[in-house]
Amino acid sequence: MKRFYVLIALISLTFSVNVWAMQGMEHGTAQKGESFVHAAMVDGIHAEFQVMDLASMKMTDPEGKTHHVMASFLKNSEKIIKAAGKIKLIAPSGKEQIGDMKDYGSGVFAANFKIDENGKYGVICLFKDDTGQHTVKFWYEHHKM
């Protein structure tokens, strides 16, 4: 049952991010409540990322990870539903974590990470679709509440 709620939450967040992005958002970053949103264009693909606190989503991770990095990709206004890749998170201290992008269906991909330092985190996503390999990099500013 918990997985069902997680899937519903992810799908809802994906639709809200897509609507928000299509309503004139330039590629870049934004703070949206408890979430951080980043959009970028790479190789003709519109990539959207959202960093969310698992606790705010009423979720826990068995490995003690605290945050969820979700990604979705659009090409020619159509969701890319088949992709594989990894996300690397670089903490302000330089500590690195790498997570495989898990396919949640309907073009939603995500990985969980432990974010336990204040400051700027580097996010690097390397993914592959039917047109080849692509890379997106951005910075995420984290402040504990």
Residue pairs with C-beta under 8 A, 6 or more apart in sequence:
2 59
5 58
6 57
6 59
7 104
7 105
9 57
9 59
10 70
10 104
10 108
10 110
11 106
11 108
13 35
13 50
13 52
13 70
14 70
14 72
14 106
14 107
14 108
17 37
17 48
17 50
17 72
18 48
18 72
18 74
20 32
20 37
21 39
21 46
21 48
25 39
27 39
27 40
27 41
27 46
28 38
28 39
29 36
29 37
29 38
29 39
29 138
29 139
29 140
30 36
30 37
30 38
31 37
32 50
34 52
34 53
34 56
35 50
35 51
35 52
36 50
36 51
36 140
36 141
36 142
37 48
37 49
37 50
38 48
38 49
38 50
38 51
38 123
38 138
38 140
39 46
39 47
39 48
39 49
40 46
40 47
40 136
40 138
41 47
42 134
42 135
42 136
43 131
43 132
43 134
44 75
44 76
45 73
45 74
45 75
45 80
45 129
45 131
45 134
46 73
46 74
46 75
47 71
47 72
47 73
47 125
47 134
47 136
48 71
48 72
48 73
48 74
49 69
49 70
49 71
49 123
49 125
49 136
49 138
50 69
50 70
51 67
51 68
51 69
51 70
51 115
51 123
51 140
51 142
52 67
52 68
52 70
53 66
53 67
53 68
54 60
54 61
54 65
54 66
54 67
54 68
54 112
55 66
57 68
59 68
61 112
63 112
64 114
65 112
65 113
65 114
66 113
66 114
66 115
66 116
67 112
67 113
67 114
67 115
68 110
68 111
68 112
69 87
69 89
69 99
69 110
69 111
69 112
69 113
69 123
70 108
70 109
70 110
71 87
71 101
71 108
71 109
71 110
71 125
71 127
72 79
72 80
72 107
72 108
72 109
73 79
73 80
73 83
73 107
73 109
73 127
73 129
74 80
75 129
75 131
79 106
79 107
80 107
80 129
81 105
81 106
81 107
82 129
82 130
83 101
83 103
83 109
83 127
83 128
83 129
84 101
84 103
84 127
84 128
85 100
85 101
85 109
85 125
85 126
85 127
85 128
86 98
86 99
86 100
86 101
86 111
86 125
86 126
86 127
87 98
87 99
87 101
87 111
87 113
87 123
87 124
87 125
87 126
88 96
88 97
88 98
88 122
88 123
88 124
88 125
88 126
89 96
89 97
89 98
89 99
89 113
89 115
89 121
89 122
89 123
90 96
90 121
90 122
90 123
90 124
91 97
91 115
91 117
91 119
91 121
92 117
92 118
92 119
92 120
92 121
93 117
97 113
97 114
99 111
99 112
99 113
100 111
101 109
101 110
101 111
101 125
101 127
102 109
102 110
102 111
103 109
104 110
109 127
115 121
115 142
117 142
118 142
118 143
118 144
119 141
119 142
120 139
120 140
120 141
120 142
121 139
121 140
121 141
121 142
122 137
122 138
122 139
122 140
123 136
123 137
123 138
123 139
123 140
124 135
124 136
124 137
125 135
125 136
125 137
126 133
126 134
126 135
127 133
127 134
127 136
128 134
